[in-house]
Amino acid sequence: MSQPERRSNLSVGIEWASRVSTVGLEFALPPLAGAYCDHRAGTTPWLTLLGVVLGFAVGMMHILRIARDGQAGRKGQPGPR
């Protein structure tokens, strides 16, 4: 049985940078969109608050999924010493 090909450190770093950027945008963009919509519709602060709640929920779900995927990948590896 052949071992899977190892990825370079650069590709792993770029993948993690992409994940971190995505999570940051998931937290930041919904409140900004809510503030913009509030400004346009004159409903201050309701859509901004909705954006905050939505952004927090989506961001946390993504963080928890990353953590779960990290734990699933470690099942066959030995623990820290």
CYANA upper distance limits for C-alpha pairs under 8 A (distance plus 0.5 A):
  7 ARG  CA     11 SER  CA      7.00
  7 ARG  CA     12 VAL  CA      7.37
  8 SER  CA     12 VAL  CA      7.01
  9 ASN  CA     13 GLY  CA      6.58
 10 LEU  CA     14 ILE  CA      6.63
 11 SER  CA     15 GLU  CA      6.65
 12 VAL  CA     16 TRP  CA      6.84
 13 GLY  CA     17 ALA  CA      6.63
 14 ILE  CA     18 SER  CA      6.63
 15 GLU  CA     19 ARG  CA      6.82
 16 TRP  CA     20 VAL  CA      6.65
 17 ALA  CA     21 SER  CA      6.58
 18 SER  CA     22 THR  CA      6.57
 19 ARG  CA     23 VAL  CA      6.75
 20 VAL  CA     24 GLY  CA      6.68
 21 SER  CA     25 LEU  CA      6.70
 22 THR  CA     26 GLU  CA      6.63
 23 VAL  CA     27 PHE  CA      6.88
 23 VAL  CA     59 GLY  CA      6.08
 23 VAL  CA     62 HIS  CA      7.32
 23 VAL  CA     63 ILE  CA      7.70
 24 GLY  CA     28 ALA  CA      6.70
 24 GLY  CA     59 GLY  CA      8.05
 25 LEU  CA     29 LEU  CA      6.06
 26 GLU  CA     30 PRO  CA      7.52
 26 GLU  CA     55 GLY  CA      6.20
 26 GLU  CA     56 PHE  CA      8.30
 26 GLU  CA     58 VAL  CA      6.97
 26 GLU  CA     59 GLY  CA      5.79
 27 PHE  CA     31 PRO  CA      8.25
 27 PHE  CA     52 VAL  CA      8.18
 27 PHE  CA     55 GLY  CA      5.05
 27 PHE  CA     56 PHE  CA      6.11
 27 PHE  CA     58 VAL  CA      7.85
 27 PHE  CA     59 GLY  CA      5.87
 28 ALA  CA     32 LEU  CA      7.03
 28 ALA  CA     55 GLY  CA      7.23
 29 LEU  CA     33 ALA  CA      6.52
 29 LEU  CA     55 GLY  CA      7.70
 30 PRO  CA     34 GLY  CA      6.55
 30 PRO  CA     48 THR  CA      8.46
 30 PRO  CA     51 GLY  CA      4.97
 30 PRO  CA     52 VAL  CA      6.90
 30 PRO  CA     54 LEU  CA      7.16
 30 PRO  CA     55 GLY  CA      5.70
 31 PRO  CA     35 ALA  CA      6.59
 31 PRO  CA     47 LEU  CA      8.50
 31 PRO  CA     48 THR  CA      5.73
 31 PRO  CA     49 LEU  CA      7.56
 31 PRO  CA     50 LEU  CA      7.98
 31 PRO  CA     51 GLY  CA      4.62
 31 PRO  CA     52 VAL  CA      5.29
 31 PRO  CA     55 GLY  CA      7.23
 32 LEU  CA     36 TYR  CA      6.71
 32 LEU  CA     48 THR  CA      7.70
 32 LEU  CA     51 GLY  CA      7.88
 33 ALA  CA     37 CYS  CA      6.65
 33 ALA  CA     48 THR  CA      7.98
 33 ALA  CA     51 GLY  CA      7.48
 34 GLY  CA     38 ASP  CA      6.48
 34 GLY  CA     47 LEU  CA      5.13
 34 GLY  CA     48 THR  CA      4.56
 34 GLY  CA     49 LEU  CA      7.82
 34 GLY  CA     50 LEU  CA      7.43
 34 GLY  CA     51 GLY  CA      5.57
 34 GLY  CA     52 VAL  CA      8.46
 35 ALA  CA     39 HIS  CA      6.64
 35 ALA  CA     44 THR  CA      8.19
 35 ALA  CA     45 PRO  CA      7.99
 35 ALA  CA     47 LEU  CA      7.06
 35 ALA  CA     48 THR  CA      5.22
 35 ALA  CA     51 GLY  CA      8.47
 36 TYR  CA     40 ARG  CA      6.79
 37 CYS  CA     41 ALA  CA      6.42
 37 CYS  CA     42 GLY  CA      8.49
 37 CYS  CA     47 LEU  CA      7.25
 37 CYS  CA     48 THR  CA      8.41
 38 ASP  CA     42 GLY  CA      5.78
 38 ASP  CA     43 THR  CA      5.43
 38 ASP  CA     44 THR  CA      5.56
 38 ASP  CA     45 PRO  CA      7.05
 38 ASP  CA     46 TRP  CA      7.70
 38 ASP  CA     47 LEU  CA      6.19
 38 ASP  CA     48 THR  CA      7.14
 39 HIS  CA     43 THR  CA      7.69
 39 HIS  CA     44 THR  CA      7.37
 43 THR  CA     47 LEU  CA      7.48
 44 THR  CA     48 THR  CA      7.76
 45 PRO  CA     49 LEU  CA      6.70
 46 TRP  CA     50 LEU  CA      6.72
 47 LEU  CA     51 GLY  CA      6.57
 48 THR  CA     52 VAL  CA      6.72
 49 LEU  CA     53 VAL  CA      6.80
 50 LEU  CA     54 LEU  CA      6.57
 51 GLY  CA     55 GLY  CA      6.30
 52 VAL  CA     56 PHE  CA      6.53
 53 VAL  CA     57 ALA  CA      6.65
 54 LEU  CA     58 VAL  CA      6.63
 55 GLY  CA     59 GLY  CA      6.41
 56 PHE  CA     60 MET  CA      6.49
 57 ALA  CA     61 MET  CA      6.65
 58 VAL  CA     62 HIS  CA      6.80
 59 GLY  CA     63 ILE  CA      6.75
 60 MET  CA     64 LEU  CA      6.57
 61 MET  CA     65 ARG  CA      6.63
 62 HIS  CA     66 ILE  CA      6.73
 63 ILE  CA     67 ALA  CA      6.77
 64 LEU  CA     68 ARG  CA      6.57
 65 ARG  CA     69 ASP  CA      6.58
 66 ILE  CA     70 GLY  CA      6.65
 67 ALA  CA     71 GLN  CA      6.81
 68 ARG  CA     72 ALA  CA      6.75
 69 ASP  CA     73 GLY  CA      6.79
 70 GLY  CA     74 ARG  CA      7.10
 71 GLN  CA     75 LYS  CA      7.23
 74 ARG  CA     78 PRO  CA      8.29
